[in-house]
Each structure stands twice: as C-alpha cells, then as structure tokens.
Amino acid sequence: MSKGQSVSLEKADGTSLRNVHMGLGWDAAKGMFGRSRSIDLDASCMVFDINRNLIDQVWFRQLKSRDGSVRHTGDNRTGKTPQGMR
C-alpha cells in the first residue's frame, strides 16, 4: 500500500470476514556513506462501534483489545516477519 490507499474488507461473495492479518515491512533508509539508519515504525488499531464511537485501541503498550478480538505482536525494529506470522 501507499499513502492514502485503501483496501476493502468486504468479501466478494457477501460472507462475513473472519480474520485479517496486517504486516508491515521496510528497508532501513541509507544514511551517509551507505550506512543504514535505524527505523522504529509503530502500528496501531482503533476499534469503533457501528456509530463510529471509539471503543478500544490496540498498540505497542496495549497488545490486545479488551474482548481479545484484536492482537498486536509487539515491537519489531528489524522489519523481519515474526515467527508464526508468515
């Protein structure tokens, strides 16, 4: 995805969506003399009800929603896929 791009989570056959997995990957930016600079990319999830009221948040300091439906795998500073998430 690129900035401003969206993805529909509706299934073409009209059935309910059961699972969504999101992964973020990156390559370190090259600094002076070709050295890689460290990057810390954070991801979060905001959970809204049908009326668009914020009901929960999941992020690196709260790794699971109160009802357990959303889980965050934690901080990753390398950009490599965690084991079990491939």
N, C-alpha and C positions, 0 to 999 in steps of 0.2 A: 504494500500500500504506500501511497504517497500522501503528503499533506493535503487535507481537505477531501480525500477519497472516502467513500463509504461502502459498506458491504451489507447487503440484505440478509437478514437471518430468517427470512420466511422460506419454508421448503416449497418447492415447485408443486408437489402433489397435495399440499394443504395439510399434511400431517403435522403433529406437534414436534417442535425441536426439543431434543432431549439433552444433548451435550454440545458445548462449544469449548474448544481449546484455542488459546491465543499464545503465540510465541513471538518473542522479539529477538532479533539477531542484529549484529552490527559488526563492522570492522573499525578498529581503532583509527582515529584521524592521525595522519602523518604530520609530525611537527618538524622542527629544524633538523637538518642532517638525516632525514628519513626515519627518525625515531618515532615510535608510536606513543601517543599521549593516552593516559587512562581516561575512560569514559564511564560514568555511572548513569545509566538510563533507568528511570523508575516508571513502573506501570501501576495503574490503579483502576478500580472498577467502582462505579457509582450505581447503586441499585435503587430504582424508582418504582413506585406503585402505579396502578392504572391511571391515577390522576396526576402523574408526574411529580409526586412528592418524594423527596429523598428519604429513603427508609434505612439505608445501610451503606457502608463504604468498606472496601477491601483494598489494602495497600501493604507496603512492607512492614508496617508496625501493627497491622491487624490482618493476619494472614487468612482469616476465614470469616465469612458472613455469619451473623448470629444463627441463621437457620441451617448453615452448613452447605448451602447450595452453590456458593462461590468460594474457591480456594486459590490462594496465591502461593507459588512455590518458593518464595523468598528472594533475597537479594542475590543477584548474579552480576558480577563485574567483568566477566570474561567474554560474554556473548555466545558461549558454547551452550548447546542444548543439555539440560539436566538429564541424568539417567532416568529411564522410565517415561520420558516425555517425547520420544521420537515417533 
